[in-house]
Amino acid sequence: MTEVAPLRPALTVATVVEREGRFLCVEEVTRDGVRLNQPAGHLEPSETLPQAAARETLEETGWRIVPTALVGIYRWESSDAATFVRFAFAGDIRAHDAARTLDAGIVRALWLSYEEIVARRSEHRSPLVLRCLDDYRAGRRWPLHFVTEFA
């Protein structure tokens, strides 16, 4: 009998940040070329999920944000069979560091309207980009304490 390796999804965080009807996005270099995404990345040791979301947003965009709510938890299996679990957070802007060097692979941060994001659907990093945004626009918000974390 062949032993099957246990599924080990990659845990990621992302933020949906809105300002004057536009949403904070990044263009990033991937193995499939430049793609559009929310600020997103991986959890680091000793970080809470909201802390990771705020850190990734700062590193990828230069914007300091405070997570305010959990928008949703999403599981996605990519075409190469990698599995991702994304915790998406809504966030409020606190400050911008325009001189900050952005993470390697980030082409630029930009503010786009919902219609512009939809029009660029073929450039999305994953189907999670639009789904998180649609859930945010539908008013889906869970308190940050919805996810219990133990140190």
BELQUIQUI-V823807 format. One record per helix or strand. SS is the DSSP state (~ for helix, > for strand). FROM is the first residue (numbers start at 1). TO is the last residue. If there is no record, write none. Layout:
SS;FROM;TO  SS;FROM;TO
This chain:
>;10;19  >;22;30  >;33;37  >;40;42  ~;49;61  >;63;77  >;83;96  >;106;113  ~;114;119  ~;121;123  >;124;124  ~;128;137  >;142;142  ~;144;146
